[in-house]
Amino acid sequence: MDADIANRITNALIVKGISVRALSDATGIAYPTLRLRLKGGRSLTFQEFNKITAAIQVHPATLLPTSLTDMAA
């Protein structure tokens, strides 16, 4: 699931033309930490996830796997 969320974030960055470095600057998440998270090496914290969704201006649910959004409905 972590890799799925990381892939969704990476795809959103590509679509919006935002680099990982720019996302790091916008969120205050250290660049090496953010790269590790986006490679699926470690899970994002809830706070990191919220900072990312705010920085790239997407609704958090759009970055979650459907298995999670279906459970919440």
CHARMM internal coordinates of N, CA and C (Angstrom, degrees):
IC EDIT
DIST 1 N 1 CA 1.4453
DIST 1 CA 1 C 1.5247
ANGL 1 N 1 CA 1 C 110.84
DIST 1 C 2 N 1.3428
ANGL 1 CA 1 C 2 N 118.06
DIHE 1 N 1 CA 1 C 2 N -39.69
DIST 2 N 2 CA 1.4648
ANGL 1 C 2 N 2 CA 120.79
DIHE 1 CA 1 C 2 N 2 CA 179.31
DIST 2 CA 2 C 1.5246
ANGL 2 N 2 CA 2 C 111.09
DIHE 1 C 2 N 2 CA 2 C -60.05
DIST 2 C 3 N 1.3263
ANGL 2 CA 2 C 3 N 116.07
DIHE 2 N 2 CA 2 C 3 N -41.32
DIST 3 N 3 CA 1.4671
ANGL 2 C 3 N 3 CA 119.76
DIHE 2 CA 2 C 3 N 3 CA 179.90
DIST 3 CA 3 C 1.5263
ANGL 3 N 3 CA 3 C 110.49
DIHE 2 C 3 N 3 CA 3 C -65.80
DIST 3 C 4 N 1.3227
ANGL 3 CA 3 C 4 N 117.27
DIHE 3 N 3 CA 3 C 4 N -35.98
DIST 4 N 4 CA 1.4642
ANGL 3 C 4 N 4 CA 121.37
DIHE 3 CA 3 C 4 N 4 CA 178.93
DIST 4 CA 4 C 1.5281
ANGL 4 N 4 CA 4 C 110.62
DIHE 3 C 4 N 4 CA 4 C -63.81
DIST 4 C 5 N 1.3159
ANGL 4 CA 4 C 5 N 116.65
DIHE 4 N 4 CA 4 C 5 N -45.25
DIST 5 N 5 CA 1.4599
ANGL 4 C 5 N 5 CA 121.02
DIHE 4 CA 4 C 5 N 5 CA 178.43
DIST 5 CA 5 C 1.5284
ANGL 5 N 5 CA 5 C 110.04
DIHE 4 C 5 N 5 CA 5 C -64.83
DIST 5 C 6 N 1.3133
ANGL 5 CA 5 C 6 N 117.10
DIHE 5 N 5 CA 5 C 6 N -42.96
DIST 6 N 6 CA 1.4674
ANGL 5 C 6 N 6 CA 120.96
DIHE 5 CA 5 C 6 N 6 CA 178.38
DIST 6 CA 6 C 1.5242
ANGL 6 N 6 CA 6 C 110.78
DIHE 5 C 6 N 6 CA 6 C -60.90
DIST 6 C 7 N 1.3242
ANGL 6 CA 6 C 7 N 117.19
DIHE 6 N 6 CA 6 C 7 N -41.31
DIST 7 N 7 CA 1.4650
ANGL 6 C 7 N 7 CA 121.05
DIHE 6 CA 6 C 7 N 7 CA 177.99
DIST 7 CA 7 C 1.5249
ANGL 7 N 7 CA 7 C 111.39
DIHE 6 C 7 N 7 CA 7 C -64.90
DIST 7 C 8 N 1.3122
ANGL 7 CA 7 C 8 N 116.83
DIHE 7 N 7 CA 7 C 8 N -40.00
DIST 8 N 8 CA 1.4696
ANGL 7 C 8 N 8 CA 120.70
DIHE 7 CA 7 C 8 N 8 CA 179.08
DIST 8 CA 8 C 1.5243
ANGL 8 N 8 CA 8 C 110.61
DIHE 7 C 8 N 8 CA 8 C -65.03
DIST 8 C 9 N 1.3183
ANGL 8 CA 8 C 9 N 116.45
DIHE 8 N 8 CA 8 C 9 N -40.01
DIST 9 N 9 CA 1.4750
ANGL 8 C 9 N 9 CA 119.80
DIHE 8 CA 8 C 9 N 9 CA 177.82
DIST 9 CA 9 C 1.5237
ANGL 9 N 9 CA 9 C 109.41
DIHE 8 C 9 N 9 CA 9 C -65.82
DIST 9 C 10 N 1.3226
ANGL 9 CA 9 C 10 N 116.94
DIHE 9 N 9 CA 9 C 10 N -45.80
DIST 10 N 10 CA 1.4603
ANGL 9 C 10 N 10 CA 120.89
DIHE 9 CA 9 C 10 N 10 CA 179.61
DIST 10 CA 10 C 1.5226
ANGL 10 N 10 CA 10 C 111.29
DIHE 9 C 10 N 10 CA 10 C -59.29
DIST 10 C 11 N 1.3221
ANGL 10 CA 10 C 11 N 117.28
DIHE 10 N 10 CA 10 C 11 N -42.62
DIST 11 N 11 CA 1.4598
ANGL 10 C 11 N 11 CA 120.91
DIHE 10 CA 10 C 11 N 11 CA 177.83
DIST 11 CA 11 C 1.5247
ANGL 11 N 11 CA 11 C 111.36
DIHE 10 C 11 N 11 CA 11 C -63.89
DIST 11 C 12 N 1.3315
ANGL 11 CA 11 C 12 N 116.83
DIHE 11 N 11 CA 11 C 12 N -40.41
DIST 12 N 12 CA 1.4658
ANGL 11 C 12 N 12 CA 120.14
DIHE 11 CA 11 C 12 N 12 CA 177.85
DIST 12 CA 12 C 1.5214
ANGL 12 N 12 CA 12 C 110.87
DIHE 11 C 12 N 12 CA 12 C -63.22
DIST 12 C 13 N 1.3237
ANGL 12 CA 12 C 13 N 116.70
DIHE 12 N 12 CA 12 C 13 N -38.30
DIST 13 N 13 CA 1.4636
ANGL 12 C 13 N 13 CA 120.31
DIHE 12 CA 12 C 13 N 13 CA 177.67
DIST 13 CA 13 C 1.5342
ANGL 13 N 13 CA 13 C 110.55
DIHE 12 C 13 N 13 CA 13 C -62.71
DIST 13 C 14 N 1.3131
ANGL 13 CA 13 C 14 N 116.50
DIHE 13 N 13 CA 13 C 14 N -42.66
DIST 14 N 14 CA 1.4710
ANGL 13 C 14 N 14 CA 120.90
DIHE 13 CA 13 C 14 N 14 CA 179.79
DIST 14 CA 14 C 1.5294
ANGL 14 N 14 CA 14 C 109.80
DIHE 13 C 14 N 14 CA 14 C -62.82
DIST 14 C 15 N 1.3256
ANGL 14 CA 14 C 15 N 116.30
DIHE 14 N 14 CA 14 C 15 N -48.66
DIST 15 N 15 CA 1.4675
ANGL 14 C 15 N 15 CA 120.87
DIHE 14 CA 14 C 15 N 15 CA -178.61
DIST 15 CA 15 C 1.5258
ANGL 15 N 15 CA 15 C 110.98
DIHE 14 C 15 N 15 CA 15 C -59.56
DIST 15 C 16 N 1.3257
ANGL 15 CA 15 C 16 N 116.56
DIHE 15 N 15 CA 15 C 16 N -40.82
DIST 16 N 16 CA 1.4564
ANGL 15 C 16 N 16 CA 120.98
DIHE 15 CA 15 C 16 N 16 CA -177.31
DIST 16 CA 16 C 1.5281
ANGL 16 N 16 CA 16 C 113.70
DIHE 15 C 16 N 16 CA 16 C -86.99
DIST 16 C 17 N 1.3308
ANGL 16 CA 16 C 17 N 116.49
DIHE 16 N 16 CA 16 C 17 N -4.49
DIST 17 N 17 CA 1.4587
ANGL 16 C 17 N 17 CA 120.35
DIHE 16 CA 16 C 17 N 17 CA 178.41
DIST 17 CA 17 C 1.5226
ANGL 17 N 17 CA 17 C 113.44
DIHE 16 C 17 N 17 CA 17 C 69.07
DIST 17 C 18 N 1.3178
ANGL 17 CA 17 C 18 N 115.89
DIHE 17 N 17 CA 17 C 18 N 35.35
DIST 18 N 18 CA 1.4678
ANGL 17 C 18 N 18 CA 121.49
DIHE 17 CA 17 C 18 N 18 CA -179.23
DIST 18 CA 18 C 1.5246
ANGL 18 N 18 CA 18 C 109.05
DIHE 17 C 18 N 18 CA 18 C -108.56
DIST 18 C 19 N 1.3110
ANGL 18 CA 18 C 19 N 116.47
DIHE 18 N 18 CA 18 C 19 N 129.79
DIST 19 N 19 CA 1.4633
ANGL 18 C 19 N 19 CA 119.98
DIHE 18 CA 18 C 19 N 19 CA 178.38
DIST 19 CA 19 C 1.5322
ANGL 19 N 19 CA 19 C 110.31
DIHE 18 C 19 N 19 CA 19 C -82.49
DIST 19 C 20 N 1.3154
ANGL 19 CA 19 C 20 N 114.99
DIHE 19 N 19 CA 19 C 20 N 160.56
DIST 20 N 20 CA 1.4662
ANGL 19 C 20 N 20 CA 119.91
DIHE 19 CA 19 C 20 N 20 CA 176.58
DIST 20 CA 20 C 1.5300
ANGL 20 N 20 CA 20 C 109.47
DIHE 19 C 20 N 20 CA 20 C -62.51
DIST 20 C 21 N 1.3187
ANGL 20 CA 20 C 21 N 117.29
DIHE 20 N 20 CA 20 C 21 N -37.29
DIST 21 N 21 CA 1.4679
ANGL 20 C 21 N 21 CA 121.35
DIHE 20 CA 20 C 21 N 21 CA 178.31
DIST 21 CA 21 C 1.5331
ANGL 21 N 21 CA 21 C 110.18
DIHE 20 C 21 N 21 CA 21 C -62.73
DIST 21 C 22 N 1.3340
ANGL 21 CA 21 C 22 N 117.13
DIHE 21 N 21 CA 21 C 22 N -44.17
DIST 22 N 22 CA 1.4687
ANGL 21 C 22 N 22 CA 120.83
DIHE 21 CA 21 C 22 N 22 CA 178.72
DIST 22 CA 22 C 1.5229
ANGL 22 N 22 CA 22 C 110.49
DIHE 21 C 22 N 22 CA 22 C -64.88
DIST 22 C 23 N 1.3219
ANGL 22 CA 22 C 23 N 116.96
DIHE 22 N 22 CA 22 C 23 N -38.66
DIST 23 N 23 CA 1.4621
ANGL 22 C 23 N 23 CA 120.29
DIHE 22 CA 22 C 23 N 23 CA 177.44
DIST 23 CA 23 C 1.5183
ANGL 23 N 23 CA 23 C 110.60
DIHE 22 C 23 N 23 CA 23 C -65.06
DIST 23 C 24 N 1.3135
ANGL 23 CA 23 C 24 N 116.19
DIHE 23 N 23 CA 23 C 24 N -40.46
DIST 24 N 24 CA 1.4604
ANGL 23 C 24 N 24 CA 120.87
DIHE 23 CA 23 C 24 N 24 CA 176.77
DIST 24 CA 24 C 1.5268
ANGL 24 N 24 CA 24 C 110.39
DIHE 23 C 24 N 24 CA 24 C -58.64
DIST 24 C 25 N 1.3278
ANGL 24 CA 24 C 25 N 116.05
DIHE 24 N 24 CA 24 C 25 N -47.23
DIST 25 N 25 CA 1.4660
ANGL 24 C 25 N 25 CA 120.61
DIHE 24 CA 24 C 25 N 25 CA 179.21
DIST 25 CA 25 C 1.5299
ANGL 25 N 25 CA 25 C 111.85
DIHE 24 C 25 N 25 CA 25 C -62.10
DIST 25 C 26 N 1.3291
ANGL 25 CA 25 C 26 N 116.15
DIHE 25 N 25 CA 25 C 26 N -41.37
DIST 26 N 26 CA 1.4637
ANGL 25 C 26 N 26 CA 120.86
DIHE 25 CA 25 C 26 N 26 CA -176.90
DIST 26 CA 26 C 1.5276
ANGL 26 N 26 CA 26 C 112.78
DIHE 25 C 26 N 26 CA 26 C -71.11
DIST 26 C 27 N 1.3204
ANGL 26 CA 26 C 27 N 117.00
DIHE 26 N 26 CA 26 C 27 N -31.15
DIST 27 N 27 CA 1.4631
ANGL 26 C 27 N 27 CA 120.42
DIHE 26 CA 26 C 27 N 27 CA -175.45
DIST 27 CA 27 C 1.5186
ANGL 27 N 27 CA 27 C 113.79
DIHE 26 C 27 N 27 CA 27 C -97.73
DIST 27 C 28 N 1.3267
ANGL 27 CA 27 C 28 N 116.07
DIHE 27 N 27 CA 27 C 28 N -20.20
DIST 28 N 28 CA 1.4598
ANGL 27 C 28 N 28 CA 119.32
DIHE 27 CA 27 C 28 N 28 CA -174.34
DIST 28 CA 28 C 1.5204
ANGL 28 N 28 CA 28 C 113.22
DIHE 27 C 28 N 28 CA 28 C 79.72
DIST 28 C 29 N 1.3318
ANGL 28 CA 28 C 29 N 116.29
DIHE 28 N 28 CA 28 C 29 N 7.82
DIST 29 N 29 CA 1.4630
ANGL 28 C 29 N 29 CA 120.90
DIHE 28 CA 28 C 29 N 29 CA 175.84
DIST 29 CA 29 C 1.5277
ANGL 29 N 29 CA 29 C 106.68
DIHE 28 C 29 N 29 CA 29 C -84.33
DIST 29 C 30 N 1.3226
ANGL 29 CA 29 C 30 N 116.76
DIHE 29 N 29 CA 29 C 30 N 126.16
DIST 30 N 30 CA 1.4624
ANGL 29 C 30 N 30 CA 120.61
DIHE 29 CA 29 C 30 N 30 CA -178.38
DIST 30 CA 30 C 1.5266
ANGL 30 N 30 CA 30 C 110.03
DIHE 29 C 30 N 30 CA 30 C -54.08
DIST 30 C 31 N 1.3275
ANGL 30 CA 30 C 31 N 115.53
DIHE 30 N 30 CA 30 C 31 N 138.41
DIST 31 N 31 CA 1.4680
ANGL 30 C 31 N 31 CA 121.39
DIHE 30 CA 30 C 31 N 31 CA -177.20
DIST 31 CA 31 C 1.5319
ANGL 31 N 31 CA 31 C 112.69
DIHE 30 C 31 N 31 CA 31 C -53.49
DIST 31 C 32 N 1.3466
ANGL 31 CA 31 C 32 N 119.63
DIHE 31 N 31 CA 31 C 32 N -48.97
DIST 32 N 32 CA 1.4804
ANGL 31 C 32 N 32 CA 118.54
DIHE 31 CA 31 C 32 N 32 CA 179.63
DIST 32 CA 32 C 1.5362
ANGL 32 N 32 CA 32 C 112.43
DIHE 31 C 32 N 32 CA 32 C -61.43
DIST 32 C 33 N 1.3090
ANGL 32 CA 32 C 33 N 116.50
DIHE 32 N 32 CA 32 C 33 N -37.33
DIST 33 N 33 CA 1.4696
ANGL 32 C 33 N 33 CA 120.85
DIHE 32 CA 32 C 33 N 33 CA 178.60
DIST 33 CA 33 C 1.5244
ANGL 33 N 33 CA 33 C 110.33
DIHE 32 C 33 N 33 CA 33 C -65.03
DIST 33 C 34 N 1.3205
ANGL 33 CA 33 C 34 N 115.85
DIHE 33 N 33 CA 33 C 34 N -46.25
DIST 34 N 34 CA 1.4605
ANGL 33 C 34 N 34 CA 120.58
DIHE 33 CA 33 C 34 N 34 CA -178.71
DIST 34 CA 34 C 1.5239
ANGL 34 N 34 CA 34 C 110.88
DIHE 33 C 34 N 34 CA 34 C -63.45
DIST 34 C 35 N 1.3262
ANGL 34 CA 34 C 35 N 117.29
DIHE 34 N 34 CA 34 C 35 N -43.50
DIST 35 N 35 CA 1.4701
ANGL 34 C 35 N 35 CA 120.49
DIHE 34 CA 34 C 35 N 35 CA 177.53
DIST 35 CA 35 C 1.5237
ANGL 35 N 35 CA 35 C 110.82
DIHE 34 C 35 N 35 CA 35 C -59.04
DIST 35 C 36 N 1.3123
ANGL 35 CA 35 C 36 N 116.74
DIHE 35 N 35 CA 35 C 36 N -43.85
DIST 36 N 36 CA 1.4638
ANGL 35 C 36 N 36 CA 120.85
DIHE 35 CA 35 C 36 N 36 CA 179.23
DIST 36 CA 36 C 1.5287
ANGL 36 N 36 CA 36 C 110.65
DIHE 35 C 36 N 36 CA 36 C -61.47
DIST 36 C 37 N 1.3240
ANGL 36 CA 36 C 37 N 116.39
DIHE 36 N 36 CA 36 C 37 N -44.28
DIST 37 N 37 CA 1.4712
ANGL 36 C 37 N 37 CA 120.39
DIHE 36 CA 36 C 37 N 37 CA 179.78
DIST 37 CA 37 C 1.5318
ANGL 37 N 37 CA 37 C 110.83
DIHE 36 C 37 N 37 CA 37 C -63.03
DIST 37 C 38 N 1.3265
ANGL 37 CA 37 C 38 N 116.87
DIHE 37 N 37 CA 37 C 38 N -42.52
DIST 38 N 38 CA 1.4607
ANGL 37 C 38 N 38 CA 120.17
DIHE 37 CA 37 C 38 N 38 CA -176.98
DIST 38 CA 38 C 1.5248
ANGL 38 N 38 CA 38 C 112.74
DIHE 37 C 38 N 38 CA 38 C -74.09
DIST 38 C 39 N 1.3117
ANGL 38 CA 38 C 39 N 117.51
DIHE 38 N 38 CA 38 C 39 N -16.88
DIST 39 N 39 CA 1.4669
ANGL 38 C 39 N 39 CA 120.45
DIHE 38 CA 38 C 39 N 39 CA 173.90
DIST 39 CA 39 C 1.5301
ANGL 39 N 39 CA 39 C 110.43
DIHE 38 C 39 N 39 CA 39 C -87.68
DIST 39 C 40 N 1.3276
ANGL 39 CA 39 C 40 N 116.85
DIHE 39 N 39 CA 39 C 40 N -0.92
DIST 40 N 40 CA 1.4538
ANGL 39 C 40 N 40 CA 120.82
DIHE 39 CA 39 C 40 N 40 CA 179.76
DIST 40 CA 40 C 1.5100
ANGL 40 N 40 CA 40 C 113.30
DIHE 39 C 40 N 40 CA 40 C 81.18
DIST 40 C 41 N 1.3380
ANGL 40 CA 40 C 41 N 116.64
DIHE 40 N 40 CA 40 C 41 N 12.02
DIST 41 N 41 CA 1.4573
ANGL 40 C 41 N 41 CA 120.89
DIHE 40 CA 40 C 41 N 41 CA -178.61
DIST 41 CA 41 C 1.5187
ANGL 41 N 41 CA 41 C 113.39
DIHE 40 C 41 N 41 CA 41 C -70.84
DIST 41 C 42 N 1.3006
ANGL 41 CA 41 C 42 N 115.90
DIHE 41 N 41 CA 41 C 42 N -29.85
DIST 42 N 42 CA 1.4684
ANGL 41 C 42 N 42 CA 121.41
DIHE 41 CA 41 C 42 N 42 CA 177.71
DIST 42 CA 42 C 1.5136
ANGL 42 N 42 CA 42 C 108.17
DIHE 41 C 42 N 42 CA 42 C -146.55
DIST 42 C 43 N 1.3080
ANGL 42 CA 42 C 43 N 115.80
DIHE 42 N 42 CA 42 C 43 N 155.86
DIST 43 N 43 CA 1.4634
ANGL 42 C 43 N 43 CA 121.15
DIHE 42 CA 42 C 43 N 43 CA 179.04
DIST 43 CA 43 C 1.5157
ANGL 43 N 43 CA 43 C 110.94
DIHE 42 C 43 N 43 CA 43 C -74.55
DIST 43 C 44 N 1.3251
ANGL 43 CA 43 C 44 N 115.51
DIHE 43 N 43 CA 43 C 44 N 145.73
DIST 44 N 44 CA 1.4546
ANGL 43 C 44 N 44 CA 120.99
DIHE 43 CA 43 C 44 N 44 CA 171.81
DIST 44 CA 44 C 1.5154
ANGL 44 N 44 CA 44 C 109.26
DIHE 43 C 44 N 44 CA 44 C -72.72
DIST 44 C 45 N 1.3037
ANGL 44 CA 44 C 45 N 116.32
DIHE 44 N 44 CA 44 C 45 N 143.68
DIST 45 N 45 CA 1.4587
ANGL 44 C 45 N 45 CA 118.87
DIHE 44 CA 44 C 45 N 45 CA 171.01
DIST 45 CA 45 C 1.5228
ANGL 45 N 45 CA 45 C 107.37
DIHE 44 C 45 N 45 CA 45 C -79.11
DIST 45 C 46 N 1.3090
ANGL 45 CA 45 C 46 N 116.10
DIHE 45 N 45 CA 45 C 46 N 164.09
DIST 46 N 46 CA 1.4644
ANGL 45 C 46 N 46 CA 120.86
DIHE 45 CA 45 C 46 N 46 CA 177.78
DIST 46 CA 46 C 1.5240
ANGL 46 N 46 CA 46 C 109.75
DIHE 45 C 46 N 46 CA 46 C -60.86
DIST 46 C 47 N 1.3163
ANGL 46 CA 46 C 47 N 116.90
DIHE 46 N 46 CA 46 C 47 N -41.51
DIST 47 N 47 CA 1.4676
ANGL 46 C 47 N 47 CA 120.67
DIHE 46 CA 46 C 47 N 47 CA 179.42
DIST 47 CA 47 C 1.5246
ANGL 47 N 47 CA 47 C 111.30
DIHE 46 C 47 N 47 CA 47 C -64.26
DIST 47 C 48 N 1.3155
ANGL 47 CA 47 C 48 N 117.60
DIHE 47 N 47 CA 47 C 48 N -42.23
DIST 48 N 48 CA 1.4599
ANGL 47 C 48 N 48 CA 120.72
DIHE 47 CA 47 C 48 N 48 CA 178.24
DIST 48 CA 48 C 1.5310
ANGL 48 N 48 CA 48 C 110.39
DIHE 47 C 48 N 48 CA 48 C -62.57
DIST 48 C 49 N 1.3311
ANGL 48 CA 48 C 49 N 115.80
DIHE 48 N 48 CA 48 C 49 N -44.20
DIST 49 N 49 CA 1.4636
ANGL 48 C 49 N 49 CA 120.56
DIHE 48 CA 48 C 49 N 49 CA 179.34
DIST 49 CA 49 C 1.5277
ANGL 49 N 49 CA 49 C 110.52
DIHE 48 C 49 N 49 CA 49 C -59.42
DIST 49 C 50 N 1.3260
ANGL 49 CA 49 C 50 N 117.00
DIHE 49 N 49 CA 49 C 50 N -44.47
DIST 50 N 50 CA 1.4659
ANGL 49 C 50 N 50 CA 120.69
DIHE 49 CA 49 C 50 N 50 CA 179.08
DIST 50 CA 50 C 1.5228
ANGL 50 N 50 CA 50 C 111.71
DIHE 49 C 50 N 50 CA 50 C -64.12
DIST 50 C 51 N 1.3238
ANGL 50 CA 50 C 51 N 117.34
DIHE 50 N 50 CA 50 C 51 N -41.35
DIST 51 N 51 CA 1.4663
ANGL 50 C 51 N 51 CA 120.59
DIHE 50 CA 50 C 51 N 51 CA 178.09
DIST 51 CA 51 C 1.5272
ANGL 51 N 51 CA 51 C 110.95
DIHE 50 C 51 N 51 CA 51 C -62.04
DIST 51 C 52 N 1.3245
ANGL 51 CA 51 C 52 N 115.90
DIHE 51 N 51 CA 51 C 52 N -40.65
DIST 52 N 52 CA 1.4650
ANGL 51 C 52 N 52 CA 120.55
DIHE 51 CA 51 C 52 N 52 CA -179.41
DIST 52 CA 52 C 1.5226
ANGL 52 N 52 CA 52 C 110.75
DIHE 51 C 52 N 52 CA 52 C -66.37
DIST 52 C 53 N 1.3316
ANGL 52 CA 52 C 53 N 117.63
DIHE 52 N 52 CA 52 C 53 N -47.41
DIST 53 N 53 CA 1.4640
ANGL 52 C 53 N 53 CA 119.32
DIHE 52 CA 52 C 53 N 53 CA -179.04
DIST 53 CA 53 C 1.5254
ANGL 53 N 53 CA 53 C 111.10
DIHE 52 C 53 N 53 CA 53 C -62.66
DIST 53 C 54 N 1.3165
ANGL 53 CA 53 C 54 N 117.29
DIHE 53 N 53 CA 53 C 54 N -36.54
DIST 54 N 54 CA 1.4679
ANGL 53 C 54 N 54 CA 120.30
DIHE 53 CA 53 C 54 N 54 CA 177.66
DIST 54 CA 54 C 1.5263
ANGL 54 N 54 CA 54 C 110.65
DIHE 53 C 54 N 54 CA 54 C -67.42
DIST 54 C 55 N 1.3180
ANGL 54 CA 54 C 55 N 116.65
DIHE 54 N 54 CA 54 C 55 N -42.44
DIST 55 N 55 CA 1.4700
ANGL 54 C 55 N 55 CA 120.74
DIHE 54 CA 54 C 55 N 55 CA -176.89
DIST 55 CA 55 C 1.5273
ANGL 55 N 55 CA 55 C 112.17
DIHE 54 C 55 N 55 CA 55 C -67.01
DIST 55 C 56 N 1.3235
ANGL 55 CA 55 C 56 N 116.79
DIHE 55 N 55 CA 55 C 56 N -37.02
DIST 56 N 56 CA 1.4690
ANGL 55 C 56 N 56 CA 118.82
DIHE 55 CA 55 C 56 N 56 CA -179.08
DIST 56 CA 56 C 1.5213
ANGL 56 N 56 CA 56 C 111.92
DIHE 55 C 56 N 56 CA 56 C -96.45
DIST 56 C 57 N 1.3120
ANGL 56 CA 56 C 57 N 116.09
DIHE 56 N 56 CA 56 C 57 N 1.82
DIST 57 N 57 CA 1.4637
ANGL 56 C 57 N 57 CA 123.83
DIHE 56 CA 56 C 57 N 57 CA 174.22
DIST 57 CA 57 C 1.5289
ANGL 57 N 57 CA 57 C 112.90
DIHE 56 C 57 N 57 CA 57 C 55.85
DIST 57 C 58 N 1.3306
ANGL 57 CA 57 C 58 N 114.12
DIHE 57 N 57 CA 57 C 58 N 54.74
DIST 58 N 58 CA 1.4622
ANGL 57 C 58 N 58 CA 120.10
DIHE 57 CA 57 C 58 N 58 CA 173.43
DIST 58 CA 58 C 1.5201
ANGL 58 N 58 CA 58 C 108.57
DIHE 57 C 58 N 58 CA 58 C -128.10
DIST 58 C 59 N 1.3140
ANGL 58 CA 58 C 59 N 115.76
DIHE 58 N 58 CA 58 C 59 N 152.00
DIST 59 N 59 CA 1.4628
ANGL 58 C 59 N 59 CA 120.36
DIHE 58 CA 58 C 59 N 59 CA 176.58
DIST 59 CA 59 C 1.5275
ANGL 59 N 59 CA 59 C 108.02
DIHE 58 C 59 N 59 CA 59 C -69.99
DIST 59 C 60 N 1.3209
ANGL 59 CA 59 C 60 N 117.84
DIHE 59 N 59 CA 59 C 60 N 134.47
DIST 60 N 60 CA 1.4699
ANGL 59 C 60 N 60 CA 120.35
DIHE 59 CA 59 C 60 N 60 CA -177.52
DIST 60 CA 60 C 1.5282
ANGL 60 N 60 CA 60 C 114.32
DIHE 59 C 60 N 60 CA 60 C -52.76
DIST 60 C 61 N 1.3172
ANGL 60 CA 60 C 61 N 117.57
DIHE 60 N 60 CA 60 C 61 N -36.47
DIST 61 N 61 CA 1.4671
ANGL 60 C 61 N 61 CA 120.52
DIHE 60 CA 60 C 61 N 61 CA -177.55
DIST 61 CA 61 C 1.5200
ANGL 61 N 61 CA 61 C 112.39
DIHE 60 C 61 N 61 CA 61 C -62.18
DIST 61 C 62 N 1.3395
ANGL 61 CA 61 C 62 N 117.58
DIHE 61 N 61 CA 61 C 62 N -26.86
DIST 62 N 62 CA 1.4616
ANGL 61 C 62 N 62 CA 119.62
DIHE 61 CA 61 C 62 N 62 CA -179.01
DIST 62 CA 62 C 1.5296
ANGL 62 N 62 CA 62 C 112.22
DIHE 61 C 62 N 62 CA 62 C -70.09
DIST 62 C 63 N 1.3233
ANGL 62 CA 62 C 63 N 116.73
DIHE 62 N 62 CA 62 C 63 N -16.96
DIST 63 N 63 CA 1.4627
ANGL 62 C 63 N 63 CA 120.31
DIHE 62 CA 62 C 63 N 63 CA -179.55
DIST 63 CA 63 C 1.5219
ANGL 63 N 63 CA 63 C 113.03
DIHE 62 C 63 N 63 CA 63 C -101.01
DIST 63 C 64 N 1.3167
ANGL 63 CA 63 C 64 N 116.51
DIHE 63 N 63 CA 63 C 64 N -2.04
DIST 64 N 64 CA 1.4616
ANGL 63 C 64 N 64 CA 120.61
DIHE 63 CA 63 C 64 N 64 CA -179.60
DIST 64 CA 64 C 1.5211
ANGL 64 N 64 CA 64 C 110.63
DIHE 63 C 64 N 64 CA 64 C -94.83
DIST 64 C 65 N 1.3226
ANGL 64 CA 64 C 65 N 117.58
DIHE 64 N 64 CA 64 C 65 N 146.90
DIST 65 N 65 CA 1.4544
ANGL 64 C 65 N 65 CA 120.90
DIHE 64 CA 64 C 65 N 65 CA 175.22
DIST 65 CA 65 C 1.5314
ANGL 65 N 65 CA 65 C 110.68
DIHE 64 C 65 N 65 CA 65 C -60.48
DIST 65 C 66 N 1.3070
ANGL 65 CA 65 C 66 N 116.82
DIHE 65 N 65 CA 65 C 66 N 148.73
DIST 66 N 66 CA 1.4596
ANGL 65 C 66 N 66 CA 119.79
DIHE 65 CA 65 C 66 N 66 CA -179.03
DIST 66 CA 66 C 1.5247
ANGL 66 N 66 CA 66 C 111.87
DIHE 65 C 66 N 66 CA 66 C -60.93
DIST 66 C 67 N 1.3207
ANGL 66 CA 66 C 67 N 117.88
DIHE 66 N 66 CA 66 C 67 N -27.11
DIST 67 N 67 CA 1.4693
ANGL 66 C 67 N 67 CA 119.70
DIHE 66 CA 66 C 67 N 67 CA 178.51
DIST 67 CA 67 C 1.5186
ANGL 67 N 67 CA 67 C 111.08
DIHE 66 C 67 N 67 CA 67 C -61.01
DIST 67 C 68 N 1.3394
ANGL 67 CA 67 C 68 N 117.34
DIHE 67 N 67 CA 67 C 68 N -34.36
DIST 68 N 68 CA 1.4597
ANGL 67 C 68 N 68 CA 120.53
DIHE 67 CA 67 C 68 N 68 CA 178.01
DIST 68 CA 68 C 1.5221
ANGL 68 N 68 CA 68 C 112.04
DIHE 67 C 68 N 68 CA 68 C -78.35
DIST 68 C 69 N 1.3113
ANGL 68 CA 68 C 69 N 116.96
DIHE 68 N 68 CA 68 C 69 N -40.82
DIST 69 N 69 CA 1.4601
ANGL 68 C 69 N 69 CA 119.58
DIHE 68 CA 68 C 69 N 69 CA -178.32
DIST 69 CA 69 C 1.5108
ANGL 69 N 69 CA 69 C 110.72
DIHE 68 C 69 N 69 CA 69 C -70.54
DIST 69 C 70 N 1.3398
ANGL 69 CA 69 C 70 N 117.88
DIHE 69 N 69 CA 69 C 70 N -32.20
DIST 70 N 70 CA 1.4631
ANGL 69 C 70 N 70 CA 121.07
DIHE 69 CA 69 C 70 N 70 CA 176.99
DIST 70 CA 70 C 1.5202
ANGL 70 N 70 CA 70 C 111.09
DIHE 69 C 70 N 70 CA 70 C -66.85
DIST 70 C 71 N 1.3288
ANGL 70 CA 70 C 71 N 117.29
DIHE 70 N 70 CA 70 C 71 N -37.48
DIST 71 N 71 CA 1.4679
ANGL 70 C 71 N 71 CA 120.73
DIHE 70 CA 70 C 71 N 71 CA 179.86
DIST 71 CA 71 C 1.5204
ANGL 71 N 71 CA 71 C 110.94
DIHE 70 C 71 N 71 CA 71 C -67.07
DIST 71 C 72 N 1.3264
ANGL 71 CA 71 C 72 N 117.67
DIHE 71 N 71 CA 71 C 72 N -31.12
DIST 72 N 72 CA 1.4622
ANGL 71 C 72 N 72 CA 121.76
DIHE 71 CA 71 C 72 N 72 CA -177.27
DIST 72 CA 72 C 1.5237
ANGL 72 N 72 CA 72 C 111.60
DIHE 71 C 72 N 72 CA 72 C -79.24
DIST 72 C 73 N 1.3070
ANGL 72 CA 72 C 73 N 117.35
DIHE 72 N 72 CA 72 C 73 N -19.01
DIST 73 N 73 CA 1.4744
ANGL 72 C 73 N 73 CA 120.57
DIHE 72 CA 72 C 73 N 73 CA -176.67
DIST 73 CA 73 C 1.5051
ANGL 73 N 73 CA 73 C 112.38
DIHE 72 C 73 N 73 CA 73 C -77.24
END
COOR INIT
IC SEED 1 N 1 CA 1 C
IC BUILD
